[in-house]
Amino acid sequence: MTTDFKETAPVVDPATTARRDQDREAGPILKLQGVGKRFPGVVALRNVTFEVERGEGHVLLGENGAGKSTLINLLGGLFPPDEGSIWFNGSPYRPASPFEAFSKGIRVVHQELNLLSNLTVAENLLFEHLPSRRGLVNFREMNRRAAELLAEVGLDISPSTLVSRLGVAQMQLVEIAKALAHESKLLVLDEPTATLTSKEVDRLFEILRRLKQRKVTTLYISHRLQEIYEVGDRVTVLRDGQHVTTRPLQDLGIPDIVRLMVGRTIADQGVFREDIQPSGEALAVDDLRLTEASPPISFSVRKGEIVGIAGLVGSGRTEAVRAIFGADPRAAGTIRVNGHPVAITSPKDAVAAGICLMTEDRKQQGLLLDMSCAENITITDLKRLSRRGLLDRAMENAASEKLVAGLRVKTPTIFHKVGTFSGGNQQKVVIAKWLYRGSSALICDEPTRGIDVGAKAEIYDLMGRLAAEGKGILVVSSDLPELMSICHRILVFSKGRIAGEVPRAAFDQNRILSLAYEEYGRARGN
């Protein structure tokens, strides 16, 4: 005798299902339990446990190398944890790819931008869901939607602009706009304001407040500690890959947070060196024009002087310093180093003349990610390490070890590839390579972008020491308090020209901002 067994669907109780959905909605949106991650020679995360509540602004803090980037890469589906578990929206979460993370409702805006440079802004914004008509991309609709997203983040550019033509700050705003293109349950923002000026930062905070009203949860990472109170309800602090605490932000002041992050008390801002008396000319630019129609730019930096460049996104700050360095062409203008005219048509000419540029985009322009820390540091002057045409590895290692120790670069060895480093430690390697070169004039474009408070203090101190040695330093920064804390003078750029110069005795944030907005007001007839 045989019996046929038929598979039948289980009886589902609607009330039970409703209770489960209600319980799921009531619990935390994100839960990490004992999460760990290892890389060769490095324990990036160890037994990390904390929760993120639904609809809250949750801040994630820690020094460079504390494990923040590793954690958000786990959430973004770039690689899985080695131990522990992650729960998202009430279910086990282990994405196999960034696309799977995105499809489940997590959107990550990384500190290191990941746009497709050979595509337009509109194509980048709507890449996952390009509007179509009869099986073909509807470019008119795509550009219309992209224009709405750009307006939401306050970026005044054409949707048809190639991403390769944008500056880092503009690309950062495009990344944020891209995250807004599709409603997410959890939005992870890694250093979103690092290259933005106060106008763009205020716009971002306004957007985050609107998202919070729509119950969108944010996980916010920043080294600008003053701003976290604008977006955060609670804060989680990591140190050396381990969870230190998760507490309400209202219970903590900035000194408390710094102590939790670094285990010691430290000043966030630089201290101006009153003892330095600038003299002589380190770098001078006369009638520099980026194009035939551009307004002329003229200024100088004395030996021992730190001069700041402020301005809004798109004001021409980065374009000017890149032209000085020979990275971009210029239509006219002369450049002098130590009082002598120099012919610069390429970065090689600039380096030979004694000028170095710490680019704002370290990943694409400042480092060779597949090469070691030591190789990146010494590549600016291999002749010093050569003996009869051969590279002296012992000398290279000794020089690199000294700079790595001096700048407190976190790496197991100097032979590790810089592509595996955290953003802040990559920035330190960029600085190290130019210190090794020993240039007369240093141009620093967003030198503390993605740098933690401890490293910032070290870099400010380093700039002061280099100025005391007679170097001329030009600093481009979107962080006005930073410029006001370390500079002798600040040049304010607006619409491609120098709108004004503010001496240290007259430093005032409102005055600097009014100069930055001056040309924009004139353009609108105000």
C-alpha positions as CSV (number, residue, x, y, z in Angstrom):
1,M,0.0,0.0,0.0
2,T,1.3,3.4,-0.9
3,T,0.4,6.8,0.4
4,D,0.6,10.0,-1.6
5,F,1.7,13.0,0.4
6,K,0.7,16.4,-1.1
7,E,2.6,19.5,-0.2
8,T,0.2,22.1,1.2
9,A,0.7,25.7,2.0
10,P,0.8,26.5,5.7
11,V,-2.1,28.3,7.1
12,V,-1.2,31.9,7.8
13,D,-2.8,33.7,10.6
14,P,-3.2,37.4,9.6
15,A,-3.1,38.5,13.2
16,T,0.2,36.7,13.7
17,T,1.7,38.2,10.6
18,A,0.6,41.7,11.7
19,R,2.2,41.2,15.1
20,R,5.5,40.1,13.5
21,D,5.5,43.1,11.2
22,Q,4.7,45.4,14.1
23,D,7.5,43.8,16.2
24,R,9.9,44.2,13.3
25,E,9.1,47.9,12.9
26,A,9.4,48.5,16.6
27,G,12.9,47.1,17.0
28,P,16.2,48.7,16.0
29,I,16.8,49.1,12.2
30,L,20.4,48.0,12.5
31,K,22.0,45.6,15.0
32,L,25.6,44.4,15.2
33,Q,26.5,41.6,17.5
34,G,30.2,40.6,18.0
35,V,31.2,41.7,14.5
36,G,34.9,41.1,13.6
37,K,37.0,41.6,10.5
38,R,40.6,40.8,9.8
39,F,42.9,41.7,6.9
40,P,46.5,40.4,6.4
41,G,48.5,41.8,9.4
42,V,45.5,43.8,10.7
43,V,42.6,43.2,12.9
44,A,40.2,45.9,11.6
45,L,37.2,45.2,13.9
46,R,37.0,43.1,17.0
47,N,33.7,42.1,18.8
48,V,31.8,45.2,17.8
49,T,28.3,45.3,19.2
50,F,25.8,48.2,19.1
51,E,22.3,49.1,17.7
52,V,20.9,51.9,15.6
53,E,17.3,52.9,16.3
54,R,14.8,53.6,13.5
55,G,14.6,57.1,12.2
56,E,17.5,58.4,14.4
57,G,20.6,60.3,13.4
58,H,23.3,58.0,14.5
59,V,26.9,59.4,14.5
60,L,29.9,57.0,14.1
61,L,33.2,58.4,15.4
62,G,36.8,57.3,15.8
63,E,40.4,58.1,14.8
64,N,41.7,57.1,11.4
65,G,42.2,53.4,11.5
66,A,39.6,52.9,14.2
67,G,37.5,50.7,12.0
68,K,34.8,53.1,10.7
69,S,35.5,52.5,7.0
70,T,35.7,48.7,7.5
71,L,32.3,48.8,9.2
72,I,30.5,50.8,6.6
73,N,32.1,48.6,3.9
74,L,30.5,45.6,5.6
75,L,27.2,47.4,5.6
76,G,27.7,48.4,1.9
77,G,28.3,44.8,0.8
78,L,31.9,45.2,-0.2
79,F,33.0,42.2,1.9
80,P,31.5,40.0,4.7
81,P,32.4,40.0,8.4
82,D,34.7,37.2,9.6
83,E,32.7,36.7,12.8
84,G,29.5,37.9,14.4
85,S,26.2,38.8,12.9
86,I,24.4,41.8,11.5
87,W,20.7,42.3,11.5
88,F,18.9,44.9,9.3
89,N,15.3,45.8,9.4
90,G,14.5,42.8,11.6
91,S,16.3,40.2,9.4
92,P,19.8,38.7,9.2
93,Y,21.9,40.8,6.9
94,R,24.8,39.6,4.9
95,P,24.9,41.3,1.4
96,A,27.0,39.7,-1.2
97,S,27.5,43.0,-3.2
98,P,26.8,46.7,-3.0
99,F,23.8,46.2,-5.3
100,E,22.3,43.8,-2.9
101,A,22.9,46.2,0.0
102,F,21.2,49.0,-2.1
103,S,18.3,46.7,-3.0
104,K,17.7,45.9,0.7
105,G,17.6,49.6,1.6
106,I,21.1,50.7,2.6
107,R,22.8,53.4,0.6
108,V,26.4,54.3,1.3
109,V,28.0,57.6,0.3
110,H,31.7,56.8,0.7
111,Q,34.4,59.3,1.6
112,E,36.4,58.1,-1.4
113,L,34.1,59.1,-4.3
114,N,32.9,56.3,-6.6
115,L,31.4,58.1,-9.6
116,L,31.9,57.0,-13.2
117,S,34.1,59.8,-14.6
118,N,33.5,59.0,-18.3
119,L,29.7,59.4,-17.9
120,T,27.6,62.5,-17.4
121,V,26.3,63.8,-14.1
122,A,22.7,62.7,-15.1
123,E,23.9,59.2,-16.1
124,N,25.7,58.8,-12.7
125,L,22.7,60.0,-10.8
126,L,20.2,57.6,-12.4
127,F,22.5,54.8,-13.4
128,E,20.6,52.1,-11.5
129,H,17.2,53.1,-13.0
130,L,17.7,54.9,-16.2
131,P,14.3,56.2,-17.6
132,S,13.5,54.5,-20.9
133,R,11.0,54.8,-23.7
134,R,10.4,52.1,-26.2
135,G,13.4,50.2,-25.0
136,L,15.8,53.2,-25.3
137,V,17.1,55.6,-22.7
138,N,14.9,58.7,-22.4
139,F,17.6,61.3,-22.2
140,R,15.2,64.2,-21.8
141,E,13.5,62.6,-18.8
142,M,16.9,61.6,-17.4
143,N,18.2,65.2,-17.5
144,R,15.0,66.6,-16.1
145,R,15.1,64.2,-13.1
146,A,18.8,64.9,-12.6
147,A,18.2,68.7,-12.7
148,E,15.7,68.3,-9.8
149,L,18.2,66.3,-7.8
150,L,21.0,68.8,-8.4
151,A,18.7,71.6,-7.4
152,E,17.9,69.8,-4.1
153,V,21.6,69.7,-3.1
154,G,22.2,73.2,-4.4
155,L,24.6,72.3,-7.2
156,D,24.4,74.7,-10.2
157,I,25.8,72.6,-13.1
158,S,24.3,71.1,-16.2
159,P,23.2,67.4,-15.9
160,S,25.0,66.7,-19.2
161,T,28.4,67.7,-17.7
162,L,31.0,64.9,-17.7
163,V,31.9,64.0,-14.1
164,S,35.6,64.1,-15.1
165,R,35.2,67.9,-15.4
166,L,34.0,68.4,-11.8
167,G,36.0,69.3,-8.7
168,V,36.0,67.0,-5.6
169,A,33.4,69.2,-3.8
170,Q,31.1,69.1,-6.8
171,M,31.5,65.4,-7.0
172,Q,30.7,65.1,-3.3
173,L,27.4,66.9,-3.9
174,V,26.6,64.6,-6.9
175,E,27.2,61.6,-4.6
176,I,24.7,63.0,-2.1
177,A,22.2,63.7,-4.8
178,K,22.6,60.2,-6.1
179,A,21.8,58.8,-2.6
180,L,18.6,60.9,-2.6
181,A,17.6,59.6,-6.0
182,H,16.2,56.4,-4.5
183,E,14.5,56.3,-1.1
184,S,16.6,54.3,1.4
185,K,15.8,53.0,4.8
186,L,19.4,53.6,6.0
187,L,21.6,56.3,4.5
188,V,25.3,56.0,5.5
189,L,27.3,59.3,5.0
190,D,31.1,59.0,5.3
191,E,32.7,62.5,5.7
192,P,30.0,64.2,3.5
193,T,31.1,67.8,4.4
194,A,34.8,67.3,4.1
195,T,35.1,69.5,1.0
196,L,31.9,71.6,1.3
197,T,31.7,75.2,2.4
198,S,29.2,76.5,5.0
199,K,26.5,77.2,2.3
200,E,26.6,73.6,1.0
201,V,26.8,72.2,4.6
202,D,23.7,74.1,5.7
203,R,21.9,72.7,2.6
204,L,22.9,69.1,3.5
205,F,21.7,69.5,7.1
206,E,18.4,70.8,5.8
207,I,18.1,67.7,3.5
208,L,18.9,65.4,6.5
209,R,16.2,67.0,8.6
210,R,13.7,66.4,5.8
211,L,14.8,62.8,5.6
212,K,14.4,62.3,9.3
213,Q,10.8,63.6,9.1
214,R,10.3,60.8,6.5
215,K,11.7,58.3,9.1
216,V,14.9,57.7,7.1
217,T,17.7,56.6,9.4
218,T,21.2,58.1,8.9
219,L,24.6,56.8,10.0
220,Y,26.9,59.8,9.9
221,I,30.7,59.8,10.0
222,S,32.6,63.0,10.4
223,H,35.8,64.5,11.8
224,R,34.2,67.9,12.1
225,L,32.9,67.5,15.6
226,Q,31.1,70.8,15.8
227,E,28.6,69.7,13.1
228,I,27.6,66.3,14.5
229,Y,25.2,68.0,17.0
230,E,23.2,69.2,13.9
231,V,22.5,65.7,12.7
232,G,22.9,63.3,15.5
233,D,20.8,61.9,18.3
234,R,23.3,59.3,19.6
235,V,26.9,58.6,19.0
236,T,29.0,55.4,18.8
237,V,32.7,55.6,19.3
238,L,35.2,53.1,18.0
239,R,38.9,52.9,19.0
240,D,41.4,50.4,17.6
241,G,38.7,48.4,16.0
242,Q,36.7,48.0,19.2
243,H,33.4,49.5,20.4
244,V,34.0,52.1,23.2
245,T,30.5,53.4,23.9
246,T,27.1,54.3,22.4
247,R,25.6,57.3,24.2
248,P,23.1,60.2,23.6
249,L,25.0,63.1,22.1
250,Q,23.3,65.6,24.5
251,D,25.3,63.9,27.3
252,L,28.6,64.6,25.7
253,G,30.6,67.7,24.9
254,I,33.4,67.9,22.3
255,P,36.2,67.4,24.9
256,D,34.4,64.3,26.1
257,I,34.1,62.9,22.6
258,V,37.7,63.5,21.8
259,R,38.8,61.7,25.0
260,L,36.7,58.7,24.1
261,M,38.1,58.7,20.5
262,V,41.8,59.1,21.3
263,G,42.1,58.3,24.9
264,R,43.6,61.7,25.7
265,T,42.8,65.4,25.7
266,I,43.8,67.2,22.5
267,A,43.0,70.5,20.8
268,D,40.9,70.3,17.6
269,Q,42.2,73.5,16.0
270,G,45.6,74.7,15.2
271,V,47.5,77.3,17.2
272,F,48.9,80.3,15.2
273,R,52.6,80.6,15.5
274,E,53.2,84.2,16.8
275,D,57.0,83.6,16.8
276,I,57.3,83.3,13.0
277,Q,58.2,86.4,11.1
278,P,57.8,85.9,7.3
279,S,60.4,87.5,5.1
280,G,61.4,87.2,1.4
281,E,59.3,85.7,-1.4
282,A,58.7,81.9,-1.5
283,L,56.0,81.9,-4.3
284,A,54.5,84.6,-6.4
285,V,51.9,84.6,-9.2
286,D,51.3,87.5,-11.5
287,D,48.3,87.9,-13.8
288,L,47.5,84.2,-13.9
289,R,44.6,83.5,-16.3
290,L,43.1,80.0,-16.6
291,T,41.5,81.0,-20.0
292,E,41.7,84.0,-22.2
293,A,38.5,85.3,-20.8
294,S,39.4,84.6,-17.1
295,P,40.0,87.4,-14.7
296,P,43.8,87.8,-13.7
297,I,45.0,86.4,-10.4
298,S,48.0,87.8,-8.6
299,F,49.3,87.1,-5.1
300,S,52.4,86.1,-3.3
301,V,53.4,83.9,-0.3
302,R,56.4,84.9,1.8
303,K,59.0,82.5,3.4
304,G,57.6,81.4,6.7
305,E,54.1,82.5,5.9
306,I,50.9,80.4,5.7
307,V,48.3,81.9,3.3
308,G,44.8,80.6,3.1
309,I,42.5,80.4,0.1
310,A,38.8,80.5,0.9
311,G,35.7,80.4,-1.4
312,L,32.6,78.6,-2.3
313,V,32.4,75.4,-4.3
314,G,33.2,76.4,-7.9
315,S,34.9,79.6,-7.0
316,G,38.1,78.6,-8.8
317,R,40.3,77.8,-5.8
318,T,41.4,74.3,-6.9
319,E,41.6,75.3,-10.6
320,A,44.0,78.1,-9.7
321,V,46.4,76.0,-7.7
322,R,46.3,73.2,-10.3
323,A,47.3,75.7,-12.9
324,I,50.2,76.9,-10.8
325,F,51.4,73.4,-10.4
326,G,51.1,72.7,-14.1
327,A,48.5,70.0,-13.7
328,D,46.1,72.1,-15.8
329,P,46.9,74.5,-18.6
330,R,46.9,78.3,-18.1
331,A,46.3,81.0,-20.8
332,A,48.7,83.5,-19.3
333,G,50.7,84.5,-16.2
334,T,54.1,84.3,-14.6
335,I,55.3,82.3,-11.6
336,R,58.3,83.0,-9.3
337,V,59.9,80.7,-6.7
338,N,62.3,82.2,-4.2
339,G,62.2,85.4,-6.3
340,H,63.2,83.8,-9.6
341,P,60.8,83.3,-12.6
342,V,60.2,79.6,-13.4
343,A,58.7,78.0,-16.5
344,I,56.0,75.5,-15.6
345,T,54.1,73.5,-18.1
346,S,53.7,70.3,-16.2
347,P,53.8,69.0,-12.6
348,K,57.4,67.7,-13.4
349,D,58.5,71.3,-14.0
350,A,56.8,72.5,-10.8
351,V,58.4,69.8,-8.6
352,A,61.8,70.6,-10.2
353,A,61.3,74.3,-9.4
354,G,60.5,73.5,-5.7
355,I,56.7,73.6,-5.7
356,C,54.6,70.7,-4.5
357,L,50.8,70.1,-4.5
358,M,48.9,68.1,-2.0
359,T,45.8,67.4,-4.1
360,E,42.3,67.4,-2.7
361,D,41.6,64.0,-4.4
362,R,44.3,61.8,-2.8
363,K,42.8,58.5,-4.2
364,Q,42.9,59.5,-7.9
365,Q,45.7,62.1,-8.0
366,G,47.8,61.8,-4.9
367,L,48.8,58.2,-4.5
368,L,49.7,55.0,-6.3
369,L,47.2,52.7,-4.5
370,D,48.7,49.4,-5.7
371,M,52.2,50.4,-4.5
372,S,53.6,50.2,-1.0
373,C,53.7,52.9,1.6
374,A,57.5,53.2,1.2
375,E,57.3,53.4,-2.6
376,N,54.7,56.2,-2.4
377,I,56.8,58.2,0.0
378,T,60.1,58.1,-1.9
379,I,58.8,58.2,-5.5
380,T,59.1,62.0,-5.5
381,D,62.9,61.9,-5.4
382,L,64.4,58.5,-6.4
383,K,67.8,60.1,-7.2
384,R,68.5,60.4,-3.5
385,L,68.2,56.7,-3.2
386,S,70.1,55.6,-6.3
387,R,73.6,54.3,-6.2
388,R,75.2,53.6,-9.6
389,G,71.8,53.4,-11.3
390,L,70.4,51.0,-8.7
391,L,67.8,51.7,-6.0
392,D,69.1,51.4,-2.4
393,R,66.3,49.7,-0.6
394,A,67.8,50.1,2.8
395,M,67.9,53.8,2.4
396,E,64.4,53.9,1.0
397,N,63.1,51.8,4.0
398,A,65.0,54.0,6.5
399,A,63.6,57.3,5.1
400,S,60.1,55.9,4.9
401,E,60.2,54.5,8.5
402,K,61.2,57.9,9.8
403,L,58.4,59.7,8.1
404,V,55.8,57.1,9.0
405,A,56.8,57.3,12.6
406,G,56.9,61.1,12.6
407,L,53.4,61.4,11.1
408,R,52.0,58.4,13.1
409,V,50.8,56.6,10.0
410,K,48.9,53.5,11.1
411,T,50.3,50.5,9.1
412,P,51.6,47.1,10.1
413,T,54.7,47.7,7.9
414,I,55.9,50.3,5.3
415,F,55.5,47.5,2.7
416,H,51.7,47.4,2.9
417,K,49.9,48.9,-0.1
418,V,48.4,52.3,0.5
419,G,45.2,51.2,-1.1
420,T,44.4,49.2,2.0
421,F,44.9,52.2,4.3
422,S,42.1,54.3,5.8
423,G,41.5,57.7,4.2
424,G,43.3,59.6,6.9
425,N,46.4,57.5,6.8
426,Q,46.5,57.8,3.0
427,Q,46.5,61.6,3.5
428,K,49.4,61.3,5.8
429,V,51.3,59.4,3.1
430,V,50.6,62.2,0.6
431,I,52.1,64.7,3.1
432,A,55.1,62.4,3.8
433,K,56.0,62.1,0.1
434,W,56.3,65.9,-0.2
435,L,58.2,66.2,3.0
436,Y,60.6,63.7,1.7
437,R,61.0,65.9,-1.5
438,G,61.8,69.0,0.6
439,S,60.1,71.6,-1.6
440,S,60.4,75.4,-1.0
441,A,56.7,76.1,-1.6
442,L,53.9,73.8,-0.4
443,I,50.4,74.1,-1.9
444,C,47.9,72.1,0.3
445,D,44.4,71.6,-1.2
446,E,42.0,70.4,1.6
447,P,45.0,69.0,3.7
448,T,42.8,67.7,6.5
449,R,40.0,66.3,4.5
450,G,39.0,63.0,6.2
451,I,41.5,63.5,9.0
452,D,40.7,62.9,12.7
453,V,41.2,65.4,15.4
454,G,44.5,63.9,16.6
455,A,46.0,63.9,13.1
456,K,44.7,67.4,12.4
457,A,46.6,68.7,15.4
458,E,49.7,67.0,14.2
459,I,49.3,68.4,10.7
460,Y,48.7,71.9,12.0
461,D,51.8,71.6,14.1
462,L,53.8,70.3,11.2
463,M,52.7,73.3,9.0
464,G,53.9,75.6,11.7
465,R,57.3,73.9,11.9
466,L,57.7,74.0,8.1
467,A,56.8,77.7,8.1
468,A,59.4,78.2,10.9
469,E,61.9,76.6,8.6
470,G,61.2,79.2,5.9
471,K,58.8,77.3,3.7
472,G,56.0,79.2,2.0
473,I,52.6,77.4,2.5
474,L,49.4,78.0,0.6
475,V,46.4,76.3,2.1
476,V,43.0,75.8,0.3
477,S,40.3,74.8,2.7
478,S,36.5,74.7,2.9
479,D,36.9,74.9,6.7
480,L,37.0,78.6,7.7
481,P,37.8,78.0,11.3
482,E,40.8,75.9,10.2
483,L,42.1,78.7,8.0
484,M,41.5,81.4,10.7
485,S,43.4,79.3,13.2
486,I,46.7,78.8,11.3
487,C,47.0,81.5,8.6
488,H,48.7,84.9,8.4
489,R,46.3,86.0,5.6
490,I,43.3,84.7,3.7
491,L,42.6,85.2,0.0
492,V,38.9,85.0,-0.8
493,F,38.1,83.6,-4.2
494,S,34.7,84.3,-5.9
495,K,33.7,83.5,-9.5
496,G,37.3,82.8,-10.6
497,R,38.9,86.0,-9.1
498,I,40.3,87.2,-5.8
499,A,37.4,89.1,-4.3
500,G,39.5,90.3,-1.4
501,E,42.3,89.7,1.1
502,V,41.8,89.6,4.8
503,P,44.8,90.1,7.2
504,R,44.9,88.1,10.4
505,A,44.1,91.2,12.6
506,A,40.8,91.5,10.7
507,F,39.8,87.8,10.6
508,D,36.0,87.5,10.8
509,Q,33.9,84.6,9.4
510,N,31.1,86.9,8.3
511,R,33.4,89.2,6.4
512,I,35.1,86.3,4.6
513,L,31.8,84.8,3.6
514,S,30.5,88.1,2.4
515,L,33.5,88.4,0.1
516,A,32.9,84.8,-1.1
517,Y,29.3,85.6,-2.0
518,E,30.1,89.1,-3.5
519,E,30.5,88.1,-7.1
520,Y,27.5,85.7,-7.0
521,G,25.4,88.6,-5.7
522,R,26.6,90.8,-8.5
523,A,25.8,88.1,-11.1
524,R,22.2,88.0,-9.9
525,G,21.9,91.8,-9.9
526,N,21.7,92.1,-6.1
